[in-house]
Amino acid sequence: MKDLLDKGAVLQRDMKTYAIAPHVPAGIISSDQLRKLADVADKYNAQAIKITAAQRIALVGLDEKDIDSAWQDLGMKPGAAIGLCVRSIKTCPGTTFCKRGFRNSVDIGLKLDDRYHGMDLPNKLKMGVSGCPNSCANNHTRDIGLMGTPKGWTVFVGGKGGTVPRIGDRLAMGVSDEKVLDLVDDIVKLYASNATGKERLGAYIDRIGFEEFSSNFDLNKYKN
């Protein structure tokens, strides 16, 4: 089973078939990759092609014997859909495409993806990068959420969904494009070094208190 998980294959409800979801950084995919996904889905009789909430495209209902061949035909890396690690970075169109964007969420999202996607941590960690306060990348319910404003990035920590959702705490406002990656680096390092057991970032913050958590950062050095 671990071998299948390492291949990004997730057992489905029928307990016989699997889903695979290639990694799609920032949710941006080429026309060639879309054609490959369609061709592989047809070749291996996928039961469904599903756009996921994490901006991936999953091929659902593959036979176990076809998984290796499907990945070889796709020529794409698996997305980190499971496990105690950094999942895909959810990213809105930002100033690259959207008329409402204040910050370049695609650029920041791709840089975060390059740094963190698949990194092992005490528990899963999700990031969302929204280019404006409409928060289309769900930055308020991500472990680390970035929200673009005219004056810089507002950074939230500790958000999550699930049966007991948690809205992220606002850690900083007016963070510059140049410094926001440094702040995320420091948040991840603090979490990786101090969380106990399988604590999510929000549970770690609740355990020590937000005031103590935020005291670890000299927030002025990250601002515009």
Secondary structure, DSSP 8 states (H G I E B T S, - for coil): -HHHHHTTEEE-TTSS-EEE-B--GGG---HHHHHHHHHHHHHTT-SEEEE-TTS-EEEEEE-GGGHHHHHHHHT--B---SSSBEEEEEE--HHHH-TT-SS-HHHHHHHHHHHHTT-B-SS-EEEEEESSTT-TT-GGGSSEEEEEETTEEEEEES-B-SSS-B--EEEEEEE-HHHHHHHHHHHHHHHHHH--TT--HHHHHHHH-HHHHHTT--GGGGB-
